[in-house]
């Protein structure tokens, strides 16, 4: 299951910088993960200060 970013996102960008496949980008209100490119490594979840990335 690919990760998704919940509404808890504070747009800090920590997840984008950590993603090894660059599938995270800034969205309108929060960061978003492209589920087709996500390799489900959990790197984004490990660095998020508010636990916004969760498995879909």
mmCIF file as gemmi writes it, N, C-alpha and C atoms, coordinates in Angstrom:
data_model
loop_
_atom_site.group_PDB
_atom_site.id
_atom_site.type_symbol
_atom_site.label_atom_id
_atom_site.label_alt_id
_atom_site.label_comp_id
_atom_site.label_asym_id
_atom_site.label_entity_id
_atom_site.label_seq_id
_atom_site.pdbx_PDB_ins_code
_atom_site.Cartn_x
_atom_site.Cartn_y
_atom_site.Cartn_z
_atom_site.occupancy
_atom_site.B_iso_or_equiv
_atom_site.pdbx_formal_charge
_atom_site.auth_seq_id
_atom_site.auth_asym_id
_atom_site.pdbx_PDB_model_num
ATOM 1 N N . UNK Axp A 1 ? 0.834 -1.193 0 1 0 ? 1 A 1
ATOM 2 C CA . UNK Axp A 1 ? 0 0 0 1 0 ? 1 A 1
ATOM 3 C C . UNK Axp A 1 ? 0.877 1.253 0 1 0 ? 1 A 1
ATOM 4 N N . UNK Axp A 2 ? 0.625 2.104 -0.939 1 0 ? 2 A 1
ATOM 5 C CA . UNK Axp A 2 ? 1.36 3.367 -1.014 1 0 ? 2 A 1
ATOM 6 C C . UNK Axp A 2 ? 0.991 4.252 0.174 1 0 ? 2 A 1
ATOM 7 N N . UNK Axp A 3 ? 1.858 5.186 0.47 1 0 ? 3 A 1
ATOM 8 C CA . UNK Axp A 3 ? 1.579 6.149 1.532 1 0 ? 3 A 1
ATOM 9 C C . UNK Axp A 3 ? 0.751 7.299 0.986 1 0 ? 3 A 1
ATOM 10 N N . UNK Axp A 4 ? 0.003 7.939 1.867 1 0 ? 4 A 1
ATOM 11 C CA . UNK Axp A 4 ? -0.704 9.177 1.525 1 0 ? 4 A 1
ATOM 12 C C . UNK Axp A 4 ? -0.468 10.139 2.671 1 0 ? 4 A 1
ATOM 13 N N . UNK Axp A 5 ? -0.671 11.411 2.42 1 0 ? 5 A 1
ATOM 14 C CA . UNK Axp A 5 ? -0.453 12.426 3.453 1 0 ? 5 A 1
ATOM 15 C C . UNK Axp A 5 ? -1.809 12.953 3.901 1 0 ? 5 A 1
ATOM 16 N N . UNK Axp A 6 ? -2.043 12.882 5.196 1 0 ? 6 A 1
ATOM 17 C CA . UNK Axp A 6 ? -3.322 13.289 5.764 1 0 ? 6 A 1
ATOM 18 C C . UNK Axp A 6 ? -3.394 14.805 5.94 1 0 ? 6 A 1
ATOM 19 N N . UNK Axp A 7 ? -4.549 15.271 6.365 1 0 ? 7 A 1
ATOM 20 C CA . UNK Axp A 7 ? -4.761 16.698 6.599 1 0 ? 7 A 1
ATOM 21 C C . UNK Axp A 7 ? -3.953 17.234 7.78 1 0 ? 7 A 1
ATOM 22 N N . UNK Axp A 8 ? -3.291 16.348 8.51 1 0 ? 8 A 1
ATOM 23 C CA . UNK Axp A 8 ? -2.445 16.788 9.625 1 0 ? 8 A 1
ATOM 24 C C . UNK Axp A 8 ? -1.177 17.482 9.131 1 0 ? 8 A 1
ATOM 25 N N . UNK Axp A 9 ? -0.893 17.38 7.837 1 0 ? 9 A 1
ATOM 26 C CA . UNK Axp A 9 ? 0.315 17.957 7.238 1 0 ? 9 A 1
ATOM 27 C C . UNK Axp A 9 ? 0.423 19.454 7.539 1 0 ? 9 A 1
ATOM 28 N N . UNK Axp A 10 ? 1.633 19.855 7.957 1 0 ? 10 A 1
ATOM 29 C CA . UNK Axp A 10 ? 1.89 21.278 8.238 1 0 ? 10 A 1
ATOM 30 C C . UNK Axp A 10 ? 2.775 21.907 7.159 1 0 ? 10 A 1
ATOM 31 N N . UNK Axp A 11 ? 2.958 21.201 6.052 1 0 ? 11 A 1
ATOM 32 C CA . UNK Axp A 11 ? 3.732 21.683 4.9 1 0 ? 11 A 1
ATOM 33 C C . UNK Axp A 11 ? 5.16 22.088 5.246 1 0 ? 11 A 1
ATOM 34 N N . UNK Axp A 12 ? 5.821 21.306 6.063 1 0 ? 12 A 1
ATOM 35 C CA . UNK Axp A 12 ? 7.197 21.628 6.461 1 0 ? 12 A 1
ATOM 36 C C . UNK Axp A 12 ? 8.215 21.186 5.415 1 0 ? 12 A 1
ATOM 37 N N . UNK Axp A 13 ? 7.855 20.215 4.575 1 0 ? 13 A 1
ATOM 38 C CA . UNK Axp A 13 ? 8.746 19.754 3.52 1 0 ? 13 A 1
ATOM 39 C C . UNK Axp A 13 ? 9.724 18.669 3.906 1 0 ? 13 A 1
ATOM 40 N N . UNK Axp A 14 ? 9.709 18.234 5.14 1 0 ? 14 A 1
ATOM 41 C CA . UNK Axp A 14 ? 10.655 17.205 5.585 1 0 ? 14 A 1
ATOM 42 C C . UNK Axp A 14 ? 10.493 15.916 4.776 1 0 ? 14 A 1
ATOM 43 N N . UNK Axp A 15 ? 9.269 15.555 4.479 1 0 ? 15 A 1
ATOM 44 C CA . UNK Axp A 15 ? 9.004 14.318 3.741 1 0 ? 15 A 1
ATOM 45 C C . UNK Axp A 15 ? 9.539 14.383 2.32 1 0 ? 15 A 1
ATOM 46 N N . UNK Axp A 16 ? 9.349 15.511 1.67 1 0 ? 16 A 1
ATOM 47 C CA . UNK Axp A 16 ? 9.796 15.668 0.278 1 0 ? 16 A 1
ATOM 48 C C . UNK Axp A 16 ? 11.306 15.483 0.175 1 0 ? 16 A 1
ATOM 49 N N . UNK Axp A 17 ? 12.028 16.069 1.103 1 0 ? 17 A 1
ATOM 50 C CA . UNK Axp A 17 ? 13.484 15.976 1.094 1 0 ? 17 A 1
ATOM 51 C C . UNK Axp A 17 ? 13.968 14.555 1.363 1 0 ? 17 A 1
ATOM 52 N N . UNK Axp A 18 ? 13.214 13.777 2.093 1 0 ? 18 A 1
ATOM 53 C CA . UNK Axp A 18 ? 13.625 12.432 2.501 1 0 ? 18 A 1
ATOM 54 C C . UNK Axp A 18 ? 13.267 11.349 1.485 1 0 ? 18 A 1
ATOM 55 N N . UNK Axp A 19 ? 12.303 11.596 0.619 1 0 ? 19 A 1
ATOM 56 C CA . UNK Axp A 19 ? 11.808 10.572 -0.313 1 0 ? 19 A 1
ATOM 57 C C . UNK Axp A 19 ? 12.895 10.157 -1.31 1 0 ? 19 A 1
ATOM 58 N N . UNK Axp A 20 ? 13.26 8.851 -1.342 1 0 ? 20 A 1
ATOM 59 C CA . UNK Axp A 20 ? 14.329 8.399 -2.234 1 0 ? 20 A 1
ATOM 60 C C . UNK Axp A 20 ? 13.928 8.342 -3.71 1 0 ? 20 A 1
ATOM 61 N N . UNK Axp A 21 ? 12.627 8.377 -4.008 1 0 ? 21 A 1
ATOM 62 C CA . UNK Axp A 21 ? 12.172 8.315 -5.403 1 0 ? 21 A 1
ATOM 63 C C . UNK Axp A 21 ? 11.497 9.603 -5.852 1 0 ? 21 A 1
ATOM 64 N N . UNK Axp A 22 ? 11.564 10.62 -5.041 1 0 ? 22 A 1
ATOM 65 C CA . UNK Axp A 22 ? 11.022 11.951 -5.374 1 0 ? 22 A 1
ATOM 66 C C . UNK Axp A 22 ? 9.565 11.92 -5.828 1 0 ? 22 A 1
ATOM 67 N N . UNK Axp A 23 ? 8.732 11.186 -5.1 1 0 ? 23 A 1
ATOM 68 C CA . UNK Axp A 23 ? 7.314 11.103 -5.467 1 0 ? 23 A 1
ATOM 69 C C . UNK Axp A 23 ? 6.44 12.025 -4.621 1 0 ? 23 A 1
ATOM 70 N N . UNK Axp A 24 ? 7.059 12.869 -3.797 1 0 ? 24 A 1
ATOM 71 C CA . UNK Axp A 24 ? 6.317 13.79 -2.942 1 0 ? 24 A 1
ATOM 72 C C . UNK Axp A 24 ? 6.505 15.206 -3.461 1 0 ? 24 A 1
ATOM 73 N N . UNK Axp A 25 ? 5.404 15.934 -3.549 1 0 ? 25 A 1
ATOM 74 C CA . UNK Axp A 25 ? 5.477 17.316 -4.018 1 0 ? 25 A 1
ATOM 75 C C . UNK Axp A 25 ? 4.511 18.19 -3.227 1 0 ? 25 A 1
ATOM 76 N N . UNK Axp A 26 ? 4.738 19.492 -3.291 1 0 ? 26 A 1
ATOM 77 C CA . UNK Axp A 26 ? 3.872 20.433 -2.592 1 0 ? 26 A 1
ATOM 78 C C . UNK Axp A 26 ? 2.542 20.528 -3.327 1 0 ? 26 A 1
ATOM 79 N N . UNK Axp A 27 ? 1.466 20.359 -2.577 1 0 ? 27 A 1
ATOM 80 C CA . UNK Axp A 27 ? 0.141 20.511 -3.134 1 0 ? 27 A 1
ATOM 81 C C . UNK Axp A 27 ? -0.427 21.865 -2.757 1 0 ? 27 A 1
ATOM 82 N N . UNK Axp A 28 ? -1.713 22.044 -2.953 1 0 ? 28 A 1
ATOM 83 C CA . UNK Axp A 28 ? -2.338 23.323 -2.624 1 0 ? 28 A 1
ATOM 84 C C . UNK Axp A 28 ? -2.325 23.616 -1.132 1 0 ? 28 A 1
ATOM 85 N N . UNK Axp A 29 ? -2.778 22.65 -0.331 1 0 ? 29 A 1
ATOM 86 C CA . UNK Axp A 29 ? -2.872 22.854 1.117 1 0 ? 29 A 1
ATOM 87 C C . UNK Axp A 29 ? -1.907 21.997 1.919 1 0 ? 29 A 1
ATOM 88 N N . UNK Axp A 30 ? -1.368 20.962 1.283 1 0 ? 30 A 1
ATOM 89 C CA . UNK Axp A 30 ? -0.475 20.033 1.966 1 0 ? 30 A 1
ATOM 90 C C . UNK Axp A 30 ? 0.381 19.344 0.919 1 0 ? 30 A 1
ATOM 91 N N . UNK Axp A 31 ? 1.377 18.609 1.36 1 0 ? 31 A 1
ATOM 92 C CA . UNK Axp A 31 ? 2.192 17.832 0.434 1 0 ? 31 A 1
ATOM 93 C C . UNK Axp A 31 ? 1.398 16.618 -0.025 1 0 ? 31 A 1
ATOM 94 N N . UNK Axp A 32 ? 1.713 16.133 -1.213 1 0 ? 32 A 1
ATOM 95 C CA . UNK Axp A 32 ? 1.008 14.975 -1.77 1 0 ? 32 A 1
ATOM 96 C C . UNK Axp A 32 ? 2.021 13.946 -2.267 1 0 ? 32 A 1
ATOM 97 N N . UNK Axp A 33 ? 1.607 12.693 -2.236 1 0 ? 33 A 1
ATOM 98 C CA . UNK Axp A 33 ? 2.443 11.582 -2.682 1 0 ? 33 A 1
ATOM 99 C C . UNK Axp A 33 ? 1.807 10.968 -3.925 1 0 ? 33 A 1
ATOM 100 N N . UNK Axp A 34 ? 2.607 10.78 -4.97 1 0 ? 34 A 1
ATOM 101 C CA . UNK Axp A 34 ? 2.135 10.108 -6.163 1 0 ? 34 A 1
ATOM 102 C C . UNK Axp A 34 ? 2.12 8.607 -5.857 1 0 ? 34 A 1
ATOM 103 N N . UNK Axp A 35 ? 0.943 7.992 -5.755 1 0 ? 35 A 1
ATOM 104 C CA . UNK Axp A 35 ? 0.86 6.586 -5.352 1 0 ? 35 A 1
ATOM 105 C C . UNK Axp A 35 ? 1.462 5.624 -6.375 1 0 ? 35 A 1
ATOM 106 N N . UNK Axp A 36 ? 1.54 6.043 -7.633 1 0 ? 36 A 1
ATOM 107 C CA . UNK Axp A 36 ? 2.12 5.186 -8.672 1 0 ? 36 A 1
ATOM 108 C C . UNK Axp A 36 ? 3.634 5.111 -8.579 1 0 ? 36 A 1
ATOM 109 N N . UNK Axp A 37 ? 4.252 6.104 -7.937 1 0 ? 37 A 1
ATOM 110 C CA . UNK Axp A 37 ? 5.707 6.136 -7.808 1 0 ? 37 A 1
ATOM 111 C C . UNK Axp A 37 ? 6.191 5.743 -6.415 1 0 ? 37 A 1
ATOM 112 N N . UNK Axp A 38 ? 5.308 5.741 -5.429 1 0 ? 38 A 1
ATOM 113 C CA . UNK Axp A 38 ? 5.674 5.425 -4.042 1 0 ? 38 A 1
ATOM 114 C C . UNK Axp A 38 ? 6.147 3.976 -3.932 1 0 ? 38 A 1
ATOM 115 N N . UNK Axp A 39 ? 7.309 3.774 -3.291 1 0 ? 39 A 1
ATOM 116 C CA . UNK Axp A 39 ? 7.844 2.427 -3.112 1 0 ? 39 A 1
ATOM 117 C C . UNK Axp A 39 ? 7.568 1.89 -1.703 1 0 ? 39 A 1
ATOM 118 N N . UNK Axp A 40 ? 6.748 2.596 -0.964 1 0 ? 40 A 1
ATOM 119 C CA . UNK Axp A 40 ? 6.293 2.155 0.363 1 0 ? 40 A 1
ATOM 120 C C . UNK Axp A 40 ? 7.426 1.932 1.35 1 0 ? 40 A 1
ATOM 121 N N . UNK Axp A 41 ? 8.455 2.779 1.29 1 0 ? 41 A 1
ATOM 122 C CA . UNK Axp A 41 ? 9.613 2.601 2.159 1 0 ? 41 A 1
ATOM 123 C C . UNK Axp A 41 ? 9.4 3.169 3.56 1 0 ? 41 A 1
ATOM 124 N N . UNK Axp A 42 ? 8.489 4.141 3.695 1 0 ? 42 A 1
ATOM 125 C CA . UNK Axp A 42 ? 8.21 4.724 5.002 1 0 ? 42 A 1
ATOM 126 C C . UNK Axp A 42 ? 9.157 5.825 5.422 1 0 ? 42 A 1
ATOM 127 N N . UNK Axp A 43 ? 10.076 6.218 4.549 1 0 ? 43 A 1
ATOM 128 C CA . UNK Axp A 43 ? 11.035 7.277 4.9 1 0 ? 43 A 1
ATOM 129 C C . UNK Axp A 43 ? 10.311 8.567 5.249 1 0 ? 43 A 1
ATOM 130 N N . UNK Axp A 44 ? 9.252 8.882 4.539 1 0 ? 44 A 1
ATOM 131 C CA . UNK Axp A 44 ? 8.491 10.106 4.796 1 0 ? 44 A 1
ATOM 132 C C . UNK Axp A 44 ? 7.851 10.079 6.186 1 0 ? 44 A 1
ATOM 133 N N . UNK Axp A 45 ? 7.295 8.937 6.535 1 0 ? 45 A 1
ATOM 134 C CA . UNK Axp A 45 ? 6.637 8.802 7.839 1 0 ? 45 A 1
ATOM 135 C C . UNK Axp A 45 ? 7.646 8.912 8.979 1 0 ? 45 A 1
ATOM 136 N N . UNK Axp A 46 ? 8.851 8.431 8.745 1 0 ? 46 A 1
ATOM 137 C CA . UNK Axp A 46 ? 9.878 8.448 9.787 1 0 ? 46 A 1
ATOM 138 C C . UNK Axp A 46 ? 10.365 9.849 10.137 1 0 ? 46 A 1
ATOM 139 N N . UNK Axp A 47 ? 10.281 10.787 9.195 1 0 ? 47 A 1
ATOM 140 C CA . UNK Axp A 47 ? 10.781 12.14 9.461 1 0 ? 47 A 1
ATOM 141 C C . UNK Axp A 47 ? 9.68 13.163 9.74 1 0 ? 47 A 1
ATOM 142 N N . UNK Axp A 48 ? 8.439 12.796 9.541 1 0 ? 48 A 1
ATOM 143 C CA . UNK Axp A 48 ? 7.338 13.759 9.714 1 0 ? 48 A 1
ATOM 144 C C . UNK Axp A 48 ? 7.099 14.092 11.193 1 0 ? 48 A 1
ATOM 145 N N . UNK Axp A 49 ? 7.13 15.379 11.538 1 0 ? 49 A 1
ATOM 146 C CA . UNK Axp A 49 ? 6.937 15.759 12.946 1 0 ? 49 A 1
ATOM 147 C C . UNK Axp A 49 ? 5.493 15.62 13.436 1 0 ? 49 A 1
ATOM 148 N N . UNK Axp A 50 ? 4.532 15.466 12.512 1 0 ? 50 A 1
ATOM 149 C CA . UNK Axp A 50 ? 3.127 15.365 12.921 1 0 ? 50 A 1
ATOM 150 C C . UNK Axp A 50 ? 2.476 14.058 12.468 1 0 ? 50 A 1
ATOM 151 N N . UNK Axp A 51 ? 3.28 13.097 12.01 1 0 ? 51 A 1
ATOM 152 C CA . UNK Axp A 51 ? 2.792 11.782 11.582 1 0 ? 51 A 1
ATOM 153 C C . UNK Axp A 51 ? 1.723 11.871 10.495 1 0 ? 51 A 1
ATOM 154 N N . UNK Axp A 52 ? 1.902 12.788 9.551 1 0 ? 52 A 1
ATOM 155 C CA . UNK Axp A 52 ? 0.911 12.951 8.476 1 0 ? 52 A 1
ATOM 156 C C . UNK Axp A 52 ? 0.948 11.835 7.423 1 0 ? 52 A 1
ATOM 157 N N . UNK Axp A 53 ? 2.114 11.315 7.016 1 0 ? 53 A 1
ATOM 158 C CA . UNK Axp A 53 ? 2.101 10.228 6.041 1 0 ? 53 A 1
ATOM 159 C C . UNK Axp A 53 ? 1.659 8.909 6.687 1 0 ? 53 A 1
ATOM 160 N N . UNK Axp A 54 ? 0.673 8.285 6.073 1 0 ? 54 A 1
ATOM 161 C CA . UNK Axp A 54 ? 0.174 6.995 6.559 1 0 ? 54 A 1
ATOM 162 C C . UNK Axp A 54 ? -0.015 6.079 5.362 1 0 ? 54 A 1
ATOM 163 N N . UNK Axp A 55 ? 0.032 4.775 5.606 1 0 ? 55 A 1
ATOM 164 C CA . UNK Axp A 55 ? -0.227 3.84 4.521 1 0 ? 55 A 1
ATOM 165 C C . UNK Axp A 55 ? -1.684 3.916 4.129 1 0 ? 55 A 1
ATOM 166 N N . UNK Axp A 56 ? -1.92 3.941 2.832 1 0 ? 56 A 1
ATOM 167 C CA . UNK Axp A 56 ? -3.28 4.076 2.29 1 0 ? 56 A 1
ATOM 168 C C . UNK Axp A 56 ? -4.025 2.756 2.378 1 0 ? 56 A 1
